[in-house]
């Protein structure tokens, strides 16, 4: 309410309203209703703002006199620091100002302008979880899974006693992408781990691009790892070897159109990626599935399966290549997260509209096919991405490493985006737009939108761990200021799904690395090592001789004896070494079986080349059998690495190694 508000008009009383503006909460200005012909208006209205305590929140209040003919007259303005209010407190504030007003007499007098306003701070819980700790569901899962892993390790390693809680290692399977090749070969790898009784020893399973298809298929079944994988493998073979010419039939096109229209009507963002998701679903399953990511929680209820993570990158829509700006993002049945910001949401909230940490428009959870379309989104690259990957990868890494060195020297971000306003600058800008525009853009609502950065965010230890782009020192250019996320396949940076495993809170001891690349079978692991080295993420050194690079073996073990924080990495490249002569470990092929050992992995001429969308039955069997054999044939190396991890945990406990956080398994 307000008292003694003079009218700007000599003939009538005031027509007052109050305008409110809190820049840290909203770009828009709010206002009360207008109280007409009153010098003592009472509004009695309530306004809500979502604020963050870490930033300065100054509320601007302006009392205005509405004028239908000219611009409204502002009677006075006050600024109020919201930090004066404690959470849960209601504060009544009176603002009194002196203002000259015209009285009935011919002289001039003074009156008090008084405004009474009540403030209340509500500490309502946000829909975005802020913090770097593991979510409660994952922590509970880890305790259940630890019991399963401990029991399995006792059987596999023939231990005389049960493992204590602190001795149980966190073992993860980390798979790269690679289209149908990755999906098919991963089934073979997991089948072999199951035959060795090692699948029950695994806590985390991570996939990227094509290997996410394997995970999505398996986790549709709540007890998939407790049953033989021969059944799911047979079903996959049937789909991979089947003709796909009907994907663009009239019937299917009508279905795609109907689904796209319904999705747009519900409020989801439409894009080419959405269409790709539907085509991909028909390609892999030939039928729509109601299955959603959160349905996978049933497969985790009792810790009966490893916890899956699906890796993807968030990039800029334009102006920057993937190498200049990208952020790791991870999907699990529990949460969707962008680790750099310590921000995550429940998986069912993904693609709802958010602002300042609140879900302002609730959309139904998407079917998993739409997420698979994002995880395998190979269409949103720009021309600059393509040029980078056509060049020497070592040159790229030198260029990226230099960018990281130069970050601290950059004082003005605008020179990164805007060339000089001269003819050459304009031509450069046009060329840059052509090179960095993503023509087949995939968009999702940004759950970080509107979140404010802490004033010292760039110096926070947790942020620094993920600070790896030239824009990280410039908050106005980062994701919370964007309306949409732009998610793409991780292969346009590093073909790895390991980002979720590098989170120190998960504290992974052993990584079983499954690489489905053709050609240079160590390239992605070497790039992962270089990335971790620059980011100071504990990871063992990957060093190979020229002979090993020329003639790679089936399995390699990398470890760091000096740093117990670095995981032991057991790397399985996709190579055909002893499988040529042995159909099973220790069982040589007879002459009539030699053809089955010939698996062509020579990149472009391989039947498993990335653009191949159909495999023959024979080639599918060869790929799966090769993958299975390479795991089975290196059982001893796997067991030795796991035993080493157990011993290292014991050593850390007794103080022989420097201690470090073990949030996963205490």
C-alpha positions in Angstrom: 0.0 0.0 0.0 1.0 3.7 -0.4 0.0 6.9 1.2 0.0 10.5 0.0 0.9 9.8 -3.6 0.5 13.0 -5.5 -1.0 13.0 -9.0 0.9 14.3 -11.9 -2.4 15.6 -13.2 -3.8 18.7 -11.6 -7.5 17.7 -12.2 -7.6 14.0 -11.0 -6.2 11.8 -8.3 -3.4 9.4 -8.9 -3.8 6.2 -11.0 -0.9 4.3 -9.4 0.8 0.9 -9.9 4.1 -0.6 -8.7 6.6 -1.9 -11.1 9.0 -4.6 -9.9 12.3 -5.7 -11.5 14.8 -8.3 -10.2 17.4 -8.6 -13.0 19.1 -11.6 -11.4 15.8 -13.6 -11.6 14.2 -12.4 -14.8 14.8 -10.2 -17.8 11.1 -9.0 -17.7 9.6 -6.4 -15.4 6.4 -7.2 -13.4 3.7 -4.8 -12.3 0.7 -4.6 -10.0 -2.8 -3.7 -11.2 -3.6 0.1 -11.4 -5.6 1.6 -8.5 -7.5 4.5 -10.1 -8.3 7.9 -8.6 -6.6 7.3 -5.3 -3.8 9.0 -3.5 -3.7 6.2 -1.0 -3.7 3.0 -3.1 -3.7 -0.5 -1.7 -2.6 -3.3 -4.1 -2.4 -6.4 -1.8 -0.7 -8.5 -4.5 2.0 -11.2 -4.2 4.9 -11.8 -6.6 7.3 -14.8 -6.7 10.9 -14.7 -7.8 13.3 -17.7 -7.9 16.6 -16.4 -6.6 20.0 -17.9 -5.8 21.7 -16.7 -2.6 25.2 -16.8 -4.1 24.5 -13.9 -6.4 23.6 -10.3 -5.6 19.8 -9.8 -5.8 18.7 -6.2 -5.9 15.0 -5.6 -6.3 13.9 -2.4 -8.1 10.6 -1.0 -7.0 9.0 1.9 -8.9 5.7 3.7 -8.1 4.2 4.9 -11.4 1.2 7.1 -12.2 -0.5 5.7 -15.3 -1.3 8.2 -18.0 -3.4 7.0 -21.0 -2.3 9.9 -23.2 1.4 10.3 -22.5 4.2 8.2 -21.0 3.5 7.0 -17.4 5.0 9.2 -14.7 7.5 7.6 -12.4 6.8 9.0 -8.9 9.9 7.4 -7.3 12.1 4.4 -7.4 13.8 2.4 -4.5 16.3 -0.4 -4.6 16.1 -3.2 -2.0 18.8 -5.8 -1.3 17.0 -9.2 -0.9 20.0 -10.5 1.1 18.6 -8.6 4.1 15.9 -11.2 4.4 16.7 -14.5 6.1 15.1 -17.7 4.6 11.6 -18.3 6.1 11.4 -14.8 7.4 8.6 -12.3 6.5 9.8 -8.7 6.5 7.6 -5.6 6.4 9.5 -2.6 4.9 8.4 1.1 4.8 10.0 3.4 2.3 9.4 7.2 3.0 10.5 9.9 0.6 10.0 13.6 0.6 8.4 15.0 -2.5 7.0 18.4 -3.4 3.3 18.3 -4.2 0.8 20.9 -5.2 -1.8 21.7 -2.6 -5.2 23.4 -2.8 -3.6 26.6 -1.8 -1.6 28.6 -4.3 1.6 27.9 -2.4 3.8 24.7 -2.5 4.1 22.3 0.4 5.8 18.9 1.2 4.3 15.5 2.1 5.7 12.1 2.9 5.3 9.4 0.2 5.1 6.1 2.1 5.0 2.6 0.6 4.6 -0.5 2.7 5.8 -3.8 1.2 6.1 -7.2 2.8 8.9 -9.6 1.7 9.1 -13.4 2.3 11.9 -15.7 1.3 10.8 -19.3 0.6 13.5 -21.9 0.5 11.5 -24.2 -1.8 13.5 -27.1 -3.2 14.7 -26.8 -6.8 14.0 -29.3 -9.6 17.7 -29.2 -10.6 20.0 -30.9 -8.2 23.1 -28.8 -7.7 26.2 -30.4 -6.4 28.9 -32.9 -7.4 27.9 -35.7 -5.0 26.3 -38.9 -6.3 22.5 -38.8 -6.2 20.8 -40.7 -3.4 19.6 -43.4 -5.7 23.1 -44.2 -7.1 24.5 -44.3 -3.6 21.8 -46.8 -2.5 22.5 -48.8 -5.7 26.2 -49.0 -4.9 25.6 -50.5 -1.5 23.4 -53.2 -3.1 25.8 -53.8 -6.0 28.8 -54.1 -3.7 27.3 -57.2 -2.1 26.8 -58.8 -5.5 30.3 -57.9 -6.6 31.9 -59.1 -3.4 30.2 -62.5 -3.7 31.1 -62.9 -7.4 34.7 -62.0 -6.7 35.0 -64.5 -4.0 33.9 -67.3 -6.4 35.9 -66.1 -9.4 39.2 -65.5 -7.5 38.6 -68.5 -5.2 39.1 -66.4 -2.1 39.2 -68.1 1.3 37.2 -65.3 3.0 34.6 -62.7 2.2 36.0 -59.3 1.1 35.6 -56.4 3.5 33.6 -53.5 2.2 36.7 -51.3 1.7 38.4 -54.1 -0.3 35.7 -54.4 -3.0 37.0 -52.7 -6.2 34.7 -50.6 -8.5 35.0 -52.3 -11.9 33.6 -50.6 -15.0 33.2 -51.6 -18.7 33.8 -48.6 -21.0 32.7 -49.1 -24.6 33.3 -46.8 -27.6 30.9 -46.1 -30.4 31.0 -47.6 -33.9 27.5 -48.1 -35.3 26.3 -51.7 -35.9 29.9 -52.9 -35.4 29.9 -51.6 -31.8 26.5 -52.9 -31.0 27.2 -56.4 -32.4 30.7 -56.8 -31.0 29.7 -55.5 -27.5 27.2 -58.4 -27.3 30.1 -60.7 -27.9 32.2 -59.1 -25.3 29.5 -59.1 -22.6 28.7 -62.7 -23.4 32.3 -63.6 -22.8 32.4 -61.7 -19.5 29.2 -63.6 -18.5 30.8 -66.9 -19.3 33.8 -66.0 -17.1 31.4 -65.0 -14.3 32.9 -61.5 -14.4 29.7 -59.7 -15.4 28.6 -59.9 -11.8 31.8 -58.2 -10.8 31.1 -55.0 -12.8 29.5 -52.0 -11.2 29.3 -49.6 -14.1 28.6 -50.0 -17.9 29.1 -47.0 -20.1 28.3 -46.7 -23.8 28.6 -44.1 -26.6 26.9 -44.0 -30.0 26.4 -47.5 -31.4 27.2 -49.2 -28.0 24.3 -47.4 -26.4 22.0 -49.5 -28.6 23.4 -52.6 -26.9 22.7 -51.1 -23.4 19.3 -49.9 -24.3 18.3 -53.3 -25.6 19.6 -55.2 -22.6 18.2 -52.9 -19.9 14.7 -53.4 -21.2 14.8 -56.7 -19.2 15.1 -56.3 -15.4 17.3 -59.4 -15.0 19.2 -59.5 -18.2 22.7 -60.3 -16.8 21.2 -63.2 -14.7 20.1 -65.0 -17.9 22.2 -66.2 -20.8 22.9 -63.5 -23.4 22.5 -66.0 -26.2 18.8 -65.2 -26.5 19.2 -61.4 -26.9 22.2 -62.0 -29.3 20.0 -64.2 -31.5 17.4 -61.4 -31.7 20.0 -58.8 -32.6 21.4 -61.0 -35.3 17.9 -61.3 -36.8 17.6 -57.5 -37.1 21.2 -56.8 -38.2 21.0 -59.2 -41.1 17.5 -58.2 -42.3 16.8 -56.0 -45.4 15.8 -52.4 -44.4 14.3 -51.1 -47.7 10.9 -50.6 -46.1 12.1 -47.9 -43.7 10.9 -45.2 -46.1 7.7 -46.9 -47.2 4.4 -44.9 -47.4 3.2 -46.6 -44.3 6.3 -45.7 -42.3 6.4 -42.1 -43.6 2.8 -41.7 -42.4 3.8 -43.1 -39.0 6.8 -40.7 -38.7 4.6 -37.7 -39.6 2.0 -38.6 -37.0 4.6 -39.1 -34.3 6.4 -35.8 -35.1 3.1 -33.9 -35.0 2.0 -35.4 -31.7 5.4 -34.7 -30.2 5.4 -31.1 -31.3 1.9 -30.6 -30.0 3.0 -31.9 -26.6 5.7 -29.1 -26.5 8.8 -31.0 -27.5 11.3 -29.3 -29.8 11.1 -30.7 -33.3 14.3 -31.3 -35.3 15.8 -33.6 -37.8 17.2 -35.6 -34.9 13.6 -36.4 -33.9 12.9 -37.9 -37.3 16.3 -39.8 -37.2 15.2 -41.3 -33.8 12.0 -42.7 -35.3 13.8 -44.1 -38.4 16.5 -45.6 -36.2 13.8 -47.3 -34.0 12.3 -48.9 -37.1 15.7 -49.9 -38.3 16.6 -51.7 -35.0 13.2 -53.0 -33.9 10.7 -52.7 -36.7 8.1 -51.5 -34.2 7.4 -48.7 -31.8 8.4 -49.3 -28.2 6.8 -47.6 -25.2 10.0 -48.3 -23.3 11.6 -45.3 -21.4 14.9 -44.6 -19.8 13.4 -44.6 -16.3 12.0 -48.1 -16.9 15.6 -49.3 -16.5 15.4 -48.6 -12.8 13.7 -52.0 -12.5 17.0 -53.5 -13.6 18.8 -51.8 -10.7 16.3 -52.3 -7.8 18.3 -55.1 -6.2 21.7 -54.3 -7.6 21.3 -57.2 -9.9 22.9 -55.5 -12.9 25.6 -52.8 -13.4 24.5 -49.2 -13.6 24.5 -48.0 -17.2 25.6 -44.5 -18.4 25.1 -43.1 -21.9 27.6 -40.5 -23.0 27.0 -37.5 -25.3 28.4 -34.0 -25.9 26.7 -30.7 -25.6 27.9 -28.2 -28.2 27.2 -24.7 -29.5 24.6 -24.3 -32.3 26.9 -22.0 -34.3 30.0 -19.9 -34.2 32.2 -22.6 -32.6 33.4 -26.0 -33.7 33.0 -29.0 -31.4 36.8 -28.8 -30.6 36.5 -25.2 -29.4 33.5 -25.8 -27.3 31.9 -29.0 -26.0 30.7 -30.3 -22.6 30.4 -33.9 -21.5 26.8 -34.9 -20.6 25.7 -38.2 -19.2 22.4 -40.1 -19.0 21.5 -42.8 -16.5 18.2 -44.3 -15.4 18.4 -42.0 -12.4 19.6 -38.7 -13.7 20.7 -36.6 -16.7 23.8 -34.4 -15.8 26.3 -32.0 -17.2 29.2 -32.6 -14.7 31.0 -29.4 -15.4 28.3 -27.4 -13.7 27.5 -29.9 -11.0 23.9 -29.8 -12.3 21.6 -32.7 -12.9 17.9 -33.5 -13.1 15.8 -36.7 -12.7 15.8 -38.6 -16.0 12.0 -38.3 -16.4 12.4 -34.4 -16.4 14.6 -34.3 -19.4 13.3 -32.0 -22.2 10.8 -30.4 -19.9 11.2 -26.6 -19.8 13.3 -25.2 -16.9 14.1 -21.7 -15.7 16.3 -20.9 -12.7 16.3 -24.5 -11.5 12.6 -24.9 -11.6 10.6 -27.1 -14.1 8.2 -24.4 -15.5 6.6 -26.5 -18.2 6.2 -30.2 -17.5 6.4 -32.5 -20.5 5.8 -36.3 -20.5 9.0 -38.4 -20.5 10.1 -39.3 -24.0 10.3 -42.8 -25.2 13.9 -44.1 -25.3 14.1 -44.1 -29.0 14.3 -40.3 -28.9 17.2 -40.5 -26.5 18.9 -43.0 -28.7 18.6 -40.5 -31.5 20.5 -38.0 -29.4 23.2 -40.4 -28.3 23.9 -41.4 -31.9 23.4 -38.0 -33.4 25.9 -38.0 -36.2 24.1 -35.3 -38.2 24.7 -32.2 -36.1 28.4 -31.7 -37.0 29.5 -28.6 -38.8 32.0 -28.4 -41.7 34.8 -27.3 -39.4 34.3 -30.6 -37.4 34.7 -32.5 -40.6 37.8 -30.6 -41.6 39.4 -31.2 -38.2 38.9 -34.9 -38.4 40.2 -35.1 -42.0 43.5 -33.6 -40.7 46.2 -35.3 -38.6 44.8 -36.0 -35.1 48.2 -35.2 -33.5 48.0 -31.7 -34.9 44.5 -31.4 -33.5 45.7 -32.3 -30.0 48.6 -29.9 -30.2 46.1 -27.2 -31.2 43.7 -28.0 -28.4 46.4 -28.2 -25.8 47.7 -24.8 -26.8 44.1 -23.5 -26.5 44.1 -24.7 -22.9 47.4 -22.9 -22.2 46.1 -19.7 -23.7 42.8 -19.7 -21.8 44.4 -17.7 -18.9 45.7 -15.1 -21.4 42.3 -14.3 -23.0 41.0 -11.0 -21.7 38.1 -10.4 -24.1 35.9 -13.2 -25.4 34.5 -11.1 -28.3 37.6 -11.5 -30.4 36.7 -15.2 -30.5 33.4 -14.6 -32.1 33.3 -11.3 -33.9 35.8 -10.2 -36.5 36.6 -6.5 -37.3 33.8 -4.5 -39.0 35.7 -4.1 -42.3 35.3 -5.9 -45.6 37.8 -8.6 -44.7 36.2 -9.0 -41.3 32.7 -9.4 -42.9 34.0 -12.0 -45.3 35.6 -13.8 -42.5 32.4 -13.7 -40.5 30.4 -15.1 -43.5 33.0 -17.8 -43.9 32.9 -18.6 -40.2 29.1 -18.9 -40.3 29.3 -21.4 -43.2 31.9 -23.4 -41.4 30.4 -23.5 -38.0 26.6 -23.6 -38.7 25.0 -27.0 -37.9 22.4 -27.4 -40.6 20.7 -30.5 -39.1 20.5 -29.2 -35.6 19.1 -31.3 -32.8 17.6 -29.3 -29.9 16.4 -30.1 -26.4 15.2 -27.8 -23.7 18.0 -26.6 -21.5 17.6 -27.6 -17.8 20.4 -25.2 -16.9 18.7 -22.1 -18.4 18.6 -19.1 -16.1 20.9 -20.4 -13.5 23.3 -17.8 -12.3 27.1 -18.4 -11.8 28.7 -18.0 -8.4 31.0 -14.9 -8.5 34.0 -17.2 -8.0 32.8 -20.1 -10.2 35.9 -20.3 -12.4 38.1 -20.9 -9.3 36.1 -23.7 -7.9 38.0 -26.9 -7.8 35.2 -29.0 -9.1 34.6 -26.7 -12.1 38.3 -26.6 -12.9 38.3 -30.4 -13.2 36.0 -30.1 -16.2 37.2 -26.7 -17.5 38.4 -27.6 -21.0 37.2 -25.0 -23.5 38.1 -21.5 -24.5 34.8 -20.1 -23.3 34.9 -21.4 -19.7 36.1 -18.1 -18.3 33.2 -16.2 -19.8 29.9 -17.0 -18.0 27.8 -15.1 -20.5 28.8 -17.6 -23.2 28.2 -20.8 -21.3 25.2 -23.2 -21.3 23.0 -21.6 -18.6 22.5 -18.6 -20.9 21.3 -20.8 -23.8 17.7 -21.7 -24.5 18.4 -25.1 -25.8 20.9 -27.9 -25.5 22.6 -29.2 -28.7 23.5 -32.8 -28.0 25.7 -34.8 -30.4 27.7 -38.0 -30.7 30.9 -38.1 -28.6 32.8 -39.3 -31.6 33.3 -35.7 -32.9 35.7 -35.1 -30.0 36.9 -38.4 -28.4 35.1 -41.7 -29.1 34.9 -42.7 -25.5 32.1 -43.1 -22.9 34.5 -42.7 -20.0 33.6 -39.2 -18.8 31.1 -40.6 -16.3 33.9 -42.9 -14.9 36.3 -40.0 -14.5 34.1 -38.4 -11.9 36.2 -38.8 -8.7 33.1 -39.5 -6.6 32.7 -42.8 -8.5 36.3 -43.7 -7.8 36.7 -46.5 -10.4 39.5 -49.0 -9.8 39.4 -51.0 -13.0 38.2 -50.1 -16.5 37.7 -52.8 -19.1 38.1 -50.7 -22.2 36.2 -52.1 -25.3 37.3 -50.3 -28.5 35.3 -50.8 -31.7 37.4 -48.6 -33.9 38.9 -49.8 -37.2 42.3 -48.7 -38.4 44.4 -47.2 -35.6 43.0 -49.3 -32.7 44.8 -47.2 -30.0 43.9 -43.8 -31.3 40.9 -43.2 -29.0 42.6 -44.5 -25.9 45.7 -42.4 -26.6 43.5 -39.3 -27.0 41.7 -40.2 -23.8 45.0 -40.4 -21.9 46.2 -37.0 -23.4 42.9 -35.4 -22.4 43.1 -36.7 -18.9 46.8 -35.6 -18.6 45.9 -32.0 -19.6 42.8 -32.0 -17.3 44.8 -33.6 -14.4 42.4 -36.5 -14.3 44.1 -39.6 -12.8 44.7 -42.0 -15.7 47.5 -44.4 -16.6 50.0 -43.5 -19.2 49.3 -45.1 -22.6 52.6 -45.8 -24.2 53.1 -48.3 -27.1 56.1 -49.4 -29.2 56.0 -49.0 -33.0 55.8 -52.8 -33.2 52.7 -52.9 -31.0 51.1 -50.2 -33.0 51.8 -52.1 -36.3 50.9 -55.5 -35.0 48.5 -55.0 -32.0 47.7 -57.8 -29.6 44.3 -58.7 -28.2 44.7 -57.2 -24.8 46.8 -54.6 -23.0 47.0 -53.6 -19.3 47.9 -50.0 -18.3 48.4 -48.9 -14.7 50.2 -46.2 -12.7 52.1 -47.7 -9.8 52.8 -44.2 -8.4 49.2 -43.0 -8.2 46.5 -45.3 -6.7 43.8 -42.9 -7.9 44.5 -43.9 -11.5 42.4 -46.8 -12.6 43.9 -50.0 -14.0 42.9 -50.0 -17.7 42.5 -53.4 -19.5 42.2 -52.5 -23.2 40.6 -54.7 -25.8 41.1 -53.3 -29.3 39.1 -54.9 -32.1 41.9 -57.0 -33.6 42.2 -60.4 -35.1 45.4 -62.0 -33.8 45.3 -65.6 -32.5 41.6 -66.0 -33.4 42.9 -66.8 -37.0 44.3 -70.1 -35.7 42.2 -70.8 -32.6 38.4 -71.2 -32.5 38.5 -71.3 -28.7 41.3 -70.6 -26.2 43.7 -73.5 -26.6 41.6 -75.2 -29.3 43.2 -75.0 -32.8 41.2 -74.7 -35.9 41.2 -77.6 -38.4 41.7 -76.9 -42.1 38.0 -76.7 -42.8 37.5 -74.1 -40.0 40.2 -71.7 -41.1 37.8 -69.5 -43.2 35.8 -68.8 -40.0 38.9 -67.2 -38.5 39.3 -64.7 -41.4 37.8 -61.4 -40.1 38.3 -58.4 -42.4 39.0 -55.3 -40.2 40.8 -53.3 -42.8 38.8 -50.1 -42.4 37.2 -48.9 -45.7 37.1 -52.4 -47.3 35.8 -54.1 -44.2 32.2 -55.5 -44.2 31.9 -53.8 -40.8 32.7 -50.3 -42.1 30.6 -47.6 -40.4 28.2 -46.9 -43.2 27.3 -50.6 -43.6 23.7 -51.0 -42.4 23.3 -54.7 -43.0 25.6 -57.6 -42.2 25.5 -61.0 -43.7 24.8 -63.8 -41.2 28.4 -65.1 -41.7 30.0 -61.7 -41.0 27.9 -61.1 -37.9 28.9 -64.5 -36.4 32.6 -63.8 -37.2 32.5 -60.4 -35.4 30.7 -61.7 -32.4 32.9 -64.8 -32.1 36.0 -62.8 -32.4 35.0 -60.4 -29.7 34.0 -63.2 -27.4 37.2 -65.1 -28.1 39.5 -62.1 -27.3 37.9 -61.8 -23.8 38.0 -65.5 -23.1 41.6 -65.8 -24.3 42.8 -63.1 -21.8 41.0 -64.4 -18.7 44.3 -64.4 -16.8 45.1 -60.8 -17.5 41.6 -59.8 -16.4 41.9 -61.7 -13.1 45.4 -60.4 -12.4 44.2 -56.8 -12.9 41.2 -57.3 -10.6 43.5 -59.0 -7.9 45.9 -56.0 -8.2 43.0 -53.6 -7.6 42.0 -55.5 -4.4 45.5 -55.4 -3.2 45.8 -51.7 -3.9 42.6 -51.0 -1.9 44.1 -52.9 1.0 47.4 -51.0 0.7 45.5 -47.6 0.7 43.6 -48.8 3.8 46.8 -49.7 5.7 48.5 -46.4 4.6 51.1 -47.8 2.1 49.6 -45.4 -0.5 48.4 -41.8 -0.2 44.8 -41.9 0.9 42.1 -40.5 -1.3 38.3 -40.2 -1.4 36.3 -43.4 -2.0 32.7 -42.1 -2.3 31.6 -45.2 -4.3 32.5 -47.9 -1.8 33.6 -46.7 1.6 
